[in-house]
């Protein structure tokens, strides 16, 4: 290796590409190599379950065009797999046998869909959604009148259900738990989203267990523990994701379904960082040791890692932000909630637009915004500054949110 410092980023998704971009802004001289298993240019995943699945153009998900990487002197190596890591020698082993030396290494290897382990799980027509190719393949199956069964009532499954309904499919959502989204703000959105999907003619069944997928060469039905069979031309498995932490684990890094990192994305191994979906932050707004699969987290951790590598001031901790689009509802979530928080509703929950705040000791810990994205910055400021509020004041939709929040955004 020359005297020029080299950072190797393994994983060319959103987190990897954003880390490369942030590091180049902070360090003009460093050599940056970005390695990705997919042949495609790095892209964002949120549009896959909405725009691309509904026939949108995959190229619109691309983060930067190819000439951007060339102009910013970032060596993008697509279609290349990293298969080994020697942190003592500071080398990454690539699948074709090359040993790639580094001064700093960033793992942005993401996650993979969890798979069903029941009979028939490998039948034709049983799919997952993670990549552009997955989205385009599933989109071709969402033909009018097709029986689409979504196994898993998380945000991904519900977005797929909403898109399938828009494509005039007959959609059924099967959820093992008794409610949708039990871990999201203590299940606050579960019944609301159940009602929303049923209103759009989706059959939502909770508290059910899938025991088998049935069919000859292709799936034809989903068998449940109670003996009933749900007709299926397509089965989408959306039961969560497992971290691609094998490289780090084999190298000896601390892992627990994700690579454990600190607030600056440092792992337990020297000069190795982890960002995005694969990273499990030891201390986070959402609680102890969490892995956050969100667009914003990829952006924030990318900047945190780049700042640490470049030796600049660390990024300030921020309240997490998530969103989902389903039918005509844009749902944004900020912060966190614990069981004994007071729930303050702003507006009418039967209306298309309203907010919910989770309050403890007269400060907002978290919030849900339904078609109220205009309030996001104000609410985020209130959460992060822990400004004391009056519950009656924030509940009154006719009054603006506290002036301090508006003044500081």
N, C-alpha and C positions, 0 to 999 in steps of 0.2 A: 504493500500500500504506500502511496506517496505521503508527503507531509500534510496534505489536505485532509481535514477531518471528513469522515464518511458516516452518514446515517442511512441505515437500511430499514425500510418499512415493509413488513410482511403482511400483505392484505391490502388490496387496492379497491376497497369499497369507499363509502363516504368518509369514515373515520380516517382511513389511510390517506386518501387524497387530500383531505383537509389538513392533516398533520403535515404533509409535504408542503402544502401551500403556506401554512402558517410559519413553518420553519424557514422557508425561503424568504419570507418577508422579514424575519428576524435575523437571518444570517445569509448574507449574499455570497459568501465564499464557499460554504460547505458543499460537499458532494452529497446528493440525495438520490437514492435508488428506491423505487417503488415497485414491489413485486406483487402480482396478482394471478390467481389461478384461472380466472375467466379471461376469455379473449377480448371481451368488450372493454371499452373505456370505463373508468370508474363512474358509477351512477348512484343515484339516491333510490332507496327502496320504498318509501311511503307511496309513491304513485302506482306501484305495481298492483296493489289490491283495489285500486280505484280507476285511474285514467287508463293505464295500459290494459287492464283486465276488461275495460269497457271499449276496447278497440283503439285506444290512443296510441300515439307514436312513441315507441321506446326511446328514440333518440332524445326526446324531451327530458328524459331522466338523467342524461349525461351531465356530469358536474363541470368538466372543462373539455374543450375540444383538444384533439391531438396536438395541434400546433402550440397550444398553451404550455404543455409540458416541455416542448422543445424550447420555447422562448424563455422559460423559467429554469432551464437547465436541470430538469428533473428527469432522470432516466426511468421511464416507465417500461417495465418488462412484463407484458401480459402473457397469459398462458404458461406461467412458470410456477411450479409448486416447491415450497420449502418443506423438506422432510426431516431435517435434523438441526440441532442447535448446540453449539459448544460455547458456553459463556466464558470459560477460562481462556480459550484461544480467541474468543470474540469472532466466531465464524458461524455462518449459516450454510448448511448443506442443501443444495438444490437437487431436484429429482433427477436431473441429467448428469449429476456427479460433480458439478462445480462447487467449490468452497468459496463463499463470498465473505470477505472480511468486513468488519464494521468497527466503528468507534462507539456508536450508540445504535441500539436496535429498538424498533417500535413494533409491537405485535398488534395488528388490527385484523385478526383472523376471523372475527365475527362468530356467528352461530350457525347451527344446522337445525332443520325441523326435527322434532321428536316424532318417531314413527309408531304406528300401532303394532302391537305384538299379538294379534288375534288371527285365527285362521282366515285366509282369504285376503290378507293385507297386501299381497303382491299382485292382486288381480289387475288387469287392464282397467283404467278408469279411476283408480285410486291414486290421488295426487297430493302433492304439497305445493306451497307457494313460497319461494325464497328468491328466485332469480328472474331476470327478464325472460329467459327461456321458459321458465315455469309459468309465468304470467301469460305469455303468448299462447302456450299450449293449452292452458286452462280456458283462456278466452275463446279459443276455437271450439271448445266443448259446451260453452254456455249458449246453446241454441234455444230458441223459443220452444217452450213446452217440455224441456228436459227436466228430469227429476234430479235435483242437486241436493245432496246431503252434506252438510258441513258438520264435522265432528270437532267440537270445541267452541265454547261461547265466549272467547276472548275478543279483543278488538280486531285482530286479523280475521277471525272467523266471521264476525259480525259485518265487517266491511265487505268481505266476499259475499255474504248473504245479501247485503244491500245491492251490490253490483249485479248479482245473479237475478235478483228481482227486477232490476231495471232492464235486464236483458230478456224479461218475460219467462224466466224459468220458474218451476215449482220448487221452492226452497224449503228445506227442513234443517233446523239447527238442533243438534243433540249435545247437551252439556251434562257431564257427570255430576257436577255439584248441584246443590239445591237452588242456586241462584246464578245468574250471569255475573261475571266479574267480582267474585267475592273478595278479592284482595285489593281492588281499586277503591280507595277511600272508604274502606269498610263495607263494600257492597252497595254504596250509596246509589250508583247508577244502574244496578241490576234490574230492578223492576221497571224503571223508566225505559230502558232499552228493550226489555222484553215487550212492553206495551207498544213501543214505537215500531218494532219489527212485526208484531202481530197485526198492527194497523195497516201494514203494507203487505199483508197476506203471507208472511213467513210463518211457518209452524215452528214454534219454539218449545222444545221439550227439555226440561231440566230434571235432575235426579235420575238419569238413565245411564245404564252401562251397556256398552257395545261388547258383544261376545263373539261375533263373527261377521265377516263380509262374505256374501254368497253370490255365486254365479259360476258359469262355466269358464270360458276364457276371460270374459269381462264381468265386472261387478254388475249385479242386478238388484241386490237388496242388502240392507244393513240389519242384522239380527240383534235384538236387544235381550237383556237378561230376563225380561218378563215374557219372552217368547214371541213377541210381535216382530214383524218384519217391515222395514221402511223401504219402499221402492227407490232404487237409485240407478241413474245412468252415469252419474259422476259422484264420487265421494272425495271431498277435500278434507284432509287431516290437518287440523290447526290446533294442536294440543300443546303448544309451547315449543321452546327451542332449547337445545343443549349447546354449551359453549365449545368452540373449537380451541380448546386449551391444551391439546396434546403436546405440541412443541414445548410449551413452557413447563408442563408437568414432567415430561421426560428429561428436561434439563435440570429439574430440581426446584423450580419456582413454587412458591406457595399458591395453591389453587384450590378452589371449591366450587365446581361448576362455574368456572371463570377464573381468570388470573387476578389474584388479589393485588390491589394497588392502593397507593395513598392519594391524597388530594391532587398531587402533581403527576399522577399516572405512573409513578415509579413502582416496579415490582420488587420482590425480595432479592432479585439477582442484580448485580451491579451493571449500570449502564443499559438496562433493559426496561422498557416502558410497555404498557398495554393500554389500548384505547378502544372506545366503542363498545359494541355488544359483548365482546369477549371479556371485558374488564369488570371485575367486581371490586368496587371501592369499599375500603375497610370502614370508613365513616362517611356518611352521606346524609343529606337532608331527609331522605326517606327512611333512615334507620341504619342500624349497624350492618355492614357487609351486604351491599345490594348490587345487583347487576341491572343496569337500566338500559332497556332496548328502546331508544328513542332517537329521533332526528337531532334534537337539541343536545342530548348527551354526547353524541358523536362529535358535534361541533365544539362543545365545551372541553371535552377531554383532549381533543386534537390540539387545541390552543394551549391547554395545560402542559401537555407533553412537550410541545414545541418550545414553550417558554422555559421549561426546566432544562432542556437540551441546550438551548441558546444561552442559558444563564441570565435570564431577565426575571423581573419580578413575577411571582406566581399570580395566577388568575384568581380573583376573589370568588369565593363560593357563592352560588346563586341558587335560588329556589328552582327546582325542576319544573319543566313545562312539557306537557304532552298534548297531542290533539288527535282527533279522529273525525272523519267526515262520513256521515251515514244519512242517506236520503237528503232532505233539505236541512239537516242539522249539522252545524259545525260545533263540536264539543271540545272545549279546551280545559285542561286540568293543571293546576299549579300547586306546588307545595305538598303538604301531607295532611293526614287526619289520624287521630287516635279515637278510641271508642267513646271516651267521655267528652269529646268536644261538643260544644253547642252548635247546632246547625241553624244558620240564619239564611232565610230565603229572601232574595231581592227580586220582586216581580211575581208573576203567576206561573206556576209550574205546568199549567195546562196550555200556556201560550207558547208560541214558537221561540221566544227569547226570554231567558231568565238566568239568574245566578244563584249559587249556593255558596256560603262561606262557612268554614269550620273554625270556630273561635274558642280560644282558651285564654283565660285571664285578660280579656279585652284586647287580645291581639289575634289577627287572622293567621292561622297555621296553613290553611289550604283553601282552594276554591275550585268550583266547577262553573264554567261559563258556557251556556247554551245559546248559540247565535249571538254572542255578546263579546266578540273578539276585540271590539273597540275599548273594552275595559281592561284588557290584559295587562298593559304596562302599568296602569294605576294599581291594579291588584297585586302585581308582582312586587312593586315598590312597597306596598303596605306589608306584604309578607316578609320581605327581606329586611326592612327597617324596623320591624316589630312595633310599628306605630300603634299606640293605644287608640281604640275606636269605640264608638257608641253603637251598640247593636241595632238600636232603633233607627239611627241615622243611616247605616249602610243597608238596612232593610227597605228603606223608602226609595223606590225606583224613581220617584219624582225629584229627588235630590242628588246632586253629583257626589261622587266619592270624596272623602276628606281632602281638603285643599293641599295638604303637604304632599300627598301622593301625586297630585297633578303637577305641582310646582317643580318636583324633582325629576320628572320623566323627560 
